[in-house]
Amino acid sequence: MYISKEVKENIFKKHGKSEKDTGSTEGQIALFTHRIQHLSGHLKTNQKDYNTERSLVRLVGKRRSLLDYLKSKDINRYRAIVKELGLRK
């Protein structure tokens, strides 16, 4: 899946420190969430696409580990990003 430069900049501008700051934890979590939503929509129409299913599971795991890291470092930032993105937990 290709994400255009403008979409990435909007995600990082909204959730990161700036549109060029691609390394912030919140920006990475927001980008993974965007990709997870896209892959979930793809899997609804293509149930037998096992490669995409595997990629989706890996992305969810990466996002989970970033969320755990953020939770251990700064609980307030963790709560803010979970609320902002509408994630469960």
C-alpha positions in Angstrom: 0.0 0.0 0.0 1.3 3.4 -1.0 0.6 6.4 1.2 1.1 9.7 -0.5 3.5 12.3 0.8 0.7 14.7 1.6 -1.3 12.1 3.7 1.9 11.3 5.7 2.6 15.0 6.3 -1.0 15.5 7.5 -0.7 12.6 9.9 2.6 13.7 11.3 1.5 17.3 11.5 -1.6 16.4 13.5 -0.1 13.8 15.8 3.7 14.5 15.8 5.6 17.5 16.7 5.8 18.7 13.1 5.1 17.4 9.6 8.8 16.5 9.1 9.1 14.8 12.5 8.5 11.2 11.4 10.2 9.6 14.4 8.0 10.6 17.2 6.1 7.8 18.9 2.7 9.4 18.5 3.3 10.0 14.8 4.4 6.4 14.3 1.3 5.1 16.1 -1.0 7.3 14.0 0.7 6.1 10.8 0.3 2.5 11.8 -3.3 3.1 12.7 -4.0 4.6 9.3 -2.4 1.6 7.6 -4.3 -0.8 9.8 -7.6 0.8 8.9 -6.8 0.6 5.2 -5.7 -3.1 5.5 -8.8 -3.9 7.5 -11.0 -2.5 4.8 -9.1 -4.5 2.1 -9.6 -7.7 4.1 -13.4 -7.2 4.4 -13.6 -7.6 0.6 -10.8 -10.1 0.2 -11.1 -12.6 3.0 -8.6 -15.1 1.5 -5.8 -12.6 1.1 -3.5 -14.3 3.7 -0.5 -12.2 3.0 -2.4 -9.0 3.8 -3.8 -10.7 6.9 -0.3 -11.5 8.1 0.9 -7.9 7.4 -2.1 -6.6 9.4 -1.2 -8.8 12.4 2.4 -7.6 12.3 1.3 -4.0 12.1 -1.0 -4.4 15.1 1.9 -6.0 17.0 4.2 -3.1 16.2 1.6 -0.5 17.2 1.0 -2.4 20.4 4.7 -2.4 21.3 4.9 1.3 20.6 1.9 1.9 22.8 3.4 -0.1 25.6 6.6 1.9 25.3 4.7 5.2 25.4 2.7 4.0 28.4 5.9 3.1 30.3 7.5 6.5 29.5 4.6 9.0 29.7 1.2 7.9 30.7 -0.4 11.2 29.8 0.8 11.1 26.2 -0.4 7.5 26.0 -3.9 8.4 27.2 -4.0 11.4 24.8 -3.1 9.4 21.7 -5.4 6.5 22.6 -8.3 9.0 23.0 -7.4 10.9 19.9 -7.2 7.9 17.7 -10.1 6.1 19.3 -8.3 3.0 20.1 -9.6 0.4 22.5 -7.8 -0.3 25.8 
